[in-house]
Amino acid sequence: MSSSSKPRRTASSKTFPARSNKERSAIDVDYDRWLNRRMHQLYDPVLDEAIPPEMAKLLLQFEEKPREGEDGK
């Protein structure tokens, strides 16, 4: 494999100027609406699931941990 003399651009090096709502096209708005609906279809059922008992126990232990300054030190 040979390497090119040009530096490679990463995806993070691309910048897109922010556009105001007036400049957004109907396609952008429709896509955002579709994406929002699709994300809710995929993830809302997960949010409705019960927390596993092991996780709930860990969360309770976290809540019981003394805060800084409350332990008398």
Phi and psi restraints in degrees (value plus and minus 20) as a CYANA .aco file:
   2 SER   PHI    -124.0   -84.0
   2 SER   PSI     127.8   167.8
   3 SER   PHI    -119.7   -79.7
   3 SER   PSI     126.1   166.1
   4 SER   PHI    -100.5   -60.5
   4 SER   PSI     132.8   172.8
   5 SER   PHI     -99.2   -59.2
   5 SER   PSI     -35.5     4.5
   6 LYS   PHI    -100.5   -60.5
   6 LYS   PSI     119.0   159.0
   7 PRO   PHI     -90.5   -50.5
   7 PRO   PSI     122.2   162.2
   8 ARG   PHI    -101.6   -61.6
   8 ARG   PSI     118.2   158.2
   9 ARG   PHI    -109.1   -69.1
   9 ARG   PSI     113.3   153.3
  10 THR   PHI    -113.1   -73.1
  10 THR   PSI     142.6   182.6
  11 ALA   PHI     -80.9   -40.9
  11 ALA   PSI     -53.1   -13.1
  12 SER   PHI     -91.7   -51.7
  12 SER   PSI     -34.8     5.2
  13 SER   PHI    -102.2   -62.2
  13 SER   PSI     -30.4     9.6
  14 LYS   PHI    -101.4   -61.4
  14 LYS   PSI     115.3   155.3
  15 THR   PHI    -144.1  -104.1
  15 THR   PSI     122.0   162.0
  16 PHE   PHI    -140.5  -100.5
  16 PHE   PSI     107.3   147.3
  17 PRO   PHI     -85.1   -45.1
  17 PRO   PSI     122.0   162.0
  18 ALA   PHI     -88.5   -48.5
  18 ALA   PSI     120.9   160.9
  19 ARG   PHI    -134.4   -94.4
  19 ARG   PSI     125.8   165.8
  20 SER   PHI     -95.6   -55.6
  20 SER   PSI     145.8   185.8
  21 ASN   PHI     -80.7   -40.7
  21 ASN   PSI     -51.1   -11.1
  22 LYS   PHI     -87.0   -47.0
  22 LYS   PSI     -49.6    -9.6
  23 GLU   PHI    -106.7   -66.7
  23 GLU   PSI     -28.8    11.2
  24 ARG   PHI     -92.4   -52.4
  24 ARG   PSI     115.4   155.4
  25 SER   PHI    -102.6   -62.6
  25 SER   PSI     146.5   186.5
  26 ALA   PHI     -82.8   -42.8
  26 ALA   PSI     -52.1   -12.1
  27 ILE   PHI     -85.0   -45.0
  27 ILE   PSI     -62.7   -22.7
  28 ASP   PHI     -80.5   -40.5
  28 ASP   PSI     -65.6   -25.6
  29 VAL   PHI     -84.1   -44.1
  29 VAL   PSI     -64.9   -24.9
  30 ASP   PHI     -83.3   -43.3
  30 ASP   PSI     -61.2   -21.2
  31 TYR   PHI     -84.2   -44.2
  31 TYR   PSI     -65.0   -25.0
  32 ASP   PHI     -80.0   -40.0
  32 ASP   PSI     -61.6   -21.6
  33 ARG   PHI     -83.8   -43.8
  33 ARG   PSI     -65.2   -25.2
  34 TRP   PHI     -81.4   -41.4
  34 TRP   PSI     -66.0   -26.0
  35 LEU   PHI     -82.7   -42.7
  35 LEU   PSI     -62.8   -22.8
  36 ASN   PHI     -80.6   -40.6
  36 ASN   PSI     -66.0   -26.0
  37 ARG   PHI     -82.2   -42.2
  37 ARG   PSI     -64.7   -24.7
  38 ARG   PHI     -85.0   -45.0
  38 ARG   PSI     -61.7   -21.7
  39 MET   PHI     -82.7   -42.7
  39 MET   PSI     -60.9   -20.9
  40 HIS   PHI     -85.2   -45.2
  40 HIS   PSI     -59.6   -19.6
  41 GLN   PHI     -80.8   -40.8
  41 GLN   PSI     -58.1   -18.1
  42 LEU   PHI     -98.5   -58.5
  42 LEU   PSI     -61.3   -21.3
  43 TYR   PHI    -124.2   -84.2
  43 TYR   PSI     -39.2     0.8
  44 ASP   PHI     -80.4   -40.4
  44 ASP   PSI     -61.6   -21.6
  45 PRO   PHI     -80.6   -40.6
  45 PRO   PSI     -53.6   -13.6
  46 VAL   PHI     -86.5   -46.5
  46 VAL   PSI     -60.4   -20.4
  47 LEU   PHI     -87.0   -47.0
  47 LEU   PSI     -44.2    -4.2
  48 ASP   PHI    -102.6   -62.6
  48 ASP   PSI     -30.8     9.2
  49 GLU   PHI     -90.0   -50.0
  49 GLU   PSI     129.5   169.5
  50 ALA   PHI     -91.3   -51.3
  50 ALA   PSI     129.7   169.7
  51 ILE   PHI     -94.7   -54.7
  51 ILE   PSI     109.8   149.8
  52 PRO   PHI     -79.3   -39.3
  52 PRO   PSI     124.8   164.8
  53 PRO   PHI     -74.8   -34.8
  53 PRO   PSI     -57.5   -17.5
  54 GLU   PHI     -83.4   -43.4
  54 GLU   PSI     -59.7   -19.7
  55 MET   PHI     -89.8   -49.8
  55 MET   PSI     -61.4   -21.4
  56 ALA   PHI     -81.2   -41.2
  56 ALA   PSI     -59.3   -19.3
  57 LYS   PHI     -82.9   -42.9
  57 LYS   PSI     -63.4   -23.4
  58 LEU   PHI     -83.4   -43.4
  58 LEU   PSI     -60.8   -20.8
  59 LEU   PHI     -84.4   -44.4
  59 LEU   PSI     -59.0   -19.0
  60 LEU   PHI     -85.3   -45.3
  60 LEU   PSI     -59.2   -19.2
  61 GLN   PHI     -84.3   -44.3
  61 GLN   PSI     -57.9   -17.9
  62 PHE   PHI     -83.7   -43.7
  62 PHE   PSI     -62.7   -22.7
  63 GLU   PHI     -85.4   -45.4
  63 GLU   PSI     -51.0   -11.0
  64 GLU   PHI    -100.4   -60.4
  64 GLU   PSI     -33.7     6.3
  65 LYS   PHI     -83.7   -43.7
  65 LYS   PSI     111.7   151.7
  66 PRO   PHI     -85.0   -45.0
  66 PRO   PSI     123.7   163.7
  67 ARG   PHI    -100.3   -60.3
  67 ARG   PSI     140.5   180.5
  68 GLU   PHI     -80.8   -40.8
  68 GLU   PSI     110.3   150.3
  69 GLY   PHI      72.2   112.2
  69 GLY   PSI     -32.4     7.6
  70 GLU   PHI    -114.8   -74.8
  70 GLU   PSI     -31.1     8.9
  71 ASP   PHI    -110.8   -70.8
  71 ASP   PSI     -11.5    28.5
  72 GLY   PHI      61.9   101.9
  72 GLY   PSI     -10.5    29.5
